[in-house]
Amino acid sequence: MRKTHSYYDYEVYEYWPDCHRDKCLGYAYTIYKKETDKIVRESEEWFDSEAQAGFAAIGHISLLENGEG
């Protein structure tokens, strides 16, 4: 489910790489331009919990807004 933070939407999802089809290794996120399907950024790492991935997405959105992301 997508959530909104500032001028962006983000979605946290379970991370299932091809080499571990039977086991979720963690969580990752995708950041979208608000109210569109245009992907702005995808996480380059996975996180141990859904909450950690959500906090990381919000942190990355803050960087994007400051021209650093």
C-alpha positions, -999 to +999 in steps of 0.1 A: +000+000+000+014+034-010+018+061+016+024+098+011+052+119+025+055+155+014+056+157-024+063+119-029+045+086-025+064+055-013+057+019-010+073-007+012+073-043+001+088-077+010+121-083-007+123-117-025+154-119-047+154-147-073+180-167-054+158-170-024+123-176-038+112-195-008+123-169+018+117-132+023+150-116+031+136-083+043+119-052+031+126-026+004+109+005-009+101+024-040+096+062-041+072+077-067+064+111-079+032+120-059+000+106-074+017+091-104+034+058-113+067+075-122+094+058-101+118+084-086+140+060-067+142+023-056+160+012-025+194-003-032+194-024-001+169-043+020+159-038+057+151-062+085+116-047+092+089-030+073+092+000+097+130+004+090+123+004+052+095+030+058+119+052+078+146+049+052+121+059+024+111+090+044+148+098+049+155+094+012+126+117+004+141+143+027+173+140+007+155+144-026+138+175-013+171+190-004+186+182-038+209+155-024+192+123-035 
